[in-house]
Structures are given as structure tokens and as C-alpha cells.
Amino acid sequence: MTNTYNFALPLVQAAQAQKHVTVNEALARMDAIAQMRLIDIGVPSPPAAIDGAAYGVGISATGDWAGQDGNVAIYSNGAWVFLTPKSGWKAWNETTGVALLHDGTEWRSDALAVLPSGAATFCRIAETVQVIGAETTSNTGVIIPNNAIVYGVTARVEAAITGTGILSWSLGVSGSLNRYGSGLGLGQNSYAHGLTGTPLAYYGDTALVLTPDAGSFTGGTVRLAVHFFELGRPRSV
């Protein structure tokens, strides 16, 4: 055995010369893998990198990454080294800011549980910043995706909401304008913490709607976050 089972760390061999080379290589790999942070995944060609930088190699990889599709590329001592991720490995995507879990075939974002078949349960957050204009209601456009099970929506007023004759506002969706809050504050750092009484499935792409209690909006900025589950089907065969 010349490498460890899980992380393929190189082992010092009996009577090996320059043992420090092997030890340093193992330490460099461990530094990249423990609490793994991938700068991004699905990257098709090697970028300029610093020692310790790690990437998830994309398909049809080129250059120094040719033939390494799906592997983790780590820049170590001025060269690329590669590891094949195993089912259950976890990482953080620095570009998207989401957690990754490997199912033995690919990295899955925001997965709570995955199976080798590809079936998975995802816990996600979709966020948007809504700039309110001079309008009677403010519609975010699509933020709740089709086939999402929403268990709540939160919000934070980042710039005070203004309007003609309004004292508060409501947060909801078309057909249920106060589903995620009513009587909400207008001032900066006012917030909404709207729980869905029973987790609700949405069977179509859906927008959030901000509605004044009276009159109309003239301005303001609100950061909105939808908290939801999604289901991943097994892969086609």
C-alpha cells in the first residue's frame, strides 16, 4: 500500500530517501481536502492557481486536466495533483457559496441526503433583493421554483420602505398576499419571519408579492429569502 484508502495520501516507504517530499505532499493534500473548499466545480480547464487551490474538474477537461473529468484537482508545489472523490465527501463551493455532497458520480449542491442512483433530497434557499418603485404592489418575478416545498420566507428591509398613506406591508404570493406576513414594519432592518403553517408544494414557478396596507409604494429595498425543499429523481438508465 503506497497511498491511504480514503484521501490517497502518499505514505513514506521503508528506507525511502528524501522523506520530507512525501510528507509535505501528504500535508498539502490534507490541507486541501480536510474541510474542503472548492473554488468551483465543473471547471473544464486549469486556471492560474496558487498552492492549495482546489477545483472540481468538469467534463471534456483540457490541458493539464485532460482525462481527469469529475476528479478534484489540487494545485500543489507548482503542479496539479488529482483525487477521485468518494460517495459522501463534502465540500464548500467558494464561487456559489453552497455546500456540496458527492453521491459517487457527481457533486450535488445543498443536498441533505443522496443515493448512488442520483435520488436526493435538497434543502435550498433562494434569495433576491427587491427594489421597490412607485407601484401599488411589488412583484419579485420568479423566486419559488416549480416543484418546491416551501416551509418559510424571511425578509429584511435594507432601505426604508416609503409610500403614500402606508403604515405597514404584507408579504405573500398571488392569491394569498399575506401568506408570509402582514403588518410588517417599514423602517430599515424591519423584518419578516414567515413560516408556512404546513409545508406547501408549489407546482409552478412563483413570484413573491409585496403589498402596502393602504395607498401605494414610492420606494424602498427588501432582501427576501425563500426556504424550501426539492426532490432529486434517480438518474436515467
N, C-alpha and C positions, 0 to 999 in steps of 0.2 A: 504494500500500500504506500503510494507516494503522495497522495492527497487525502485530506479529510473528506468524510462522506457528504456532509451537508453543504459546506461552503467551498469545497475543493481547495482548501488552504494547503500550500506546499509544506511537506514535512522534511525536517532535517534528516538526512540519511547517515548511517554509521560511517565514521571516518571521512565524512564529507569535508572538502576544503571550502573556505570562504562561506562558512555557515551563516554569516551575517546577511548575505544576499538572500538566502531562502527565508530567514526570519523576517527581514524587512519587507519582502514581498508578501508574506503571510499577514503581517501587520497592516500593510497598505490595503489589502483586500478586506480585512476585517473592518478597517476604518470606513470603507465604502459600503459595506453590507450591513453591519450592525446599525440598527435604527436607519435603515436605508433611505436615502434621499436621491431620487432620480430627477435629473434636471428636466427630462421629458421622456415620454415613451413614443414608440412608433417613428423614431428618427431614422431616416434612410441612409444617411452618410455621416461620417465622423466630422464634427466641428472642431475648431480650435478649442483646446481644453487645458485646464490646469490639473496637476496631480490630485487624485482623489475624486474627480468629477465622474459621475456615473449616468448612463443613459440606457433606456430600453430600446434596443435595435429594432427598426421597422422591417417590413418585407422588402424583398429585392434590394437588400443593402449593397452599397458600393464601396469602392476604395478599400481601406484597411478593414472595413467591416464586412466585406463580401463573404457570404457563406455563414454569417452569424445571425441570420434572421431570428428574432424572438429572444435572443440572449441579452444579458446585461453586459454592457461594455464599460470598463473602468479604465481611466487613464492613470497609469502608474509608472513612475520612473521614466517618463518620456515616451511610453508606448502603451498600446491598448491591450488589455487582457480581458478575457470573456468568461462568463459563468452562465450556465443554463439554470434558470430559476425553477424551483420545485413547487409543487402544489402546496399552498399555504403560506408561501413567502409574502411578507407585507412590505410596503414601501410608501413613500410620500412623493407625489408629483409636484416639484417646485414650480413648474410653469402654471399649472391649473389650480394648485392649492387643494388637491383632494387626495384622500387615502386610496391606496391600491392594494388589491389582493389577487394573487396569482392562482388560477384554477388548474394549473398543469399544462395549459395551452396558451393562455394569454392573460394579460393584466386586466382586471375589472375594477372600474372606479366606483367608490362608495359602496362596495359590497359588504353586507353583513355575513353572508354565507354563500359559498359557491360549491358546485359539484364538478367533477371531471367532465360530465356531459355538457356543461355550459349553463345548466339551470342555476339561477342565482336569485337572491333577494337583495335589493338595493335600498339604502336609506340616503336620500338626497336632500339638498337644499338648493332652490333656485332663487337668485337674488337679482333685484333691479333697483335702480334709482329713478324715481318718478318725479320729473319736474312739472309742477302744476302751472298751467297757464290761466288765462281768463276764460273760464268754462264753467258750465253748470255741473258737470261731472268730469272726473279724470279717469281715463281708461288706460291701463298699462300696456295693452296689447298682450299677446300670448305669454304667460309665465307658468301656468299649470299645464303640464303636458298630458296628452291623451294617455289613458290607462294608468294614471297616477292615483294613489290612495293618499289623500291629504289628511294629516292629523293636526295641522295648525298653520297659521300665518302670523308672523310678527312684523313689526314696523317701528321705525324711529324717525321722528321729524328732525331733519337736518337743518332746514331753514324754515323759519316760522311760516305757517300757512296763513294767508290773508284772504279776505273776501268781503263782499258786500252783505252785511246783515247776518254773518255766520258766527256761531258761538262754539261749534264743535263739528265733527265729521264722522262718517261711518265708513267701514271697510268691508267689502264683500265681493260678490260676483253678480252678474246679470241674473235677475230673478230672486236674488237674496242679498240685498245691498248691505245688510248689517251682519252677515254670517260670521265675520271675524272681528267685529267690534262696532260699538256705537257710542256716542257721547265722547269721542276721543278729543284730546287736547290739541290746541293749535300751536303752542309755543315750541321753540327749539328744545329738543330732547324729550318732548312728549312721545308716548309710545303706544303701540297696540300689542297685545299678547293674546291672540285669538285662537282658542282651541276648538277643534271640531268636536262636538259632543260625542258623536260616533264617527270614527274614521270614514271619510266619504270618498267613493270612487268617482273620478271624472272620466267620462267616455268620449271626450273631445278636447282639443286644445282650448284653454280657457284663460280669459283675462281677469285681472282684479279690477274692481271699480271703487273709486274714492268719491264719496258723495257728501256735500255740505248739508247740515241740518236745516238750513234755510238759505235763500239767496243764491249766490254763486261765488266761486273761487276767483281770486285775482293773482295768486302766486303761492310759492312755497316749494319745498323739496322734501320728499319722503323716501327713505330706504325701506324696501319691502323684501321679505324672505318667506318663501313657501317651503314648508317642511313636509316631505312626502316619501312614500314607499313606491317602488316599482318592482315588477317581477321580470326575471330573465328566463326565456324559454331554453330548453335543451337545444344544442346545435343540430342543424340538419345533417342527415347521414347520406 
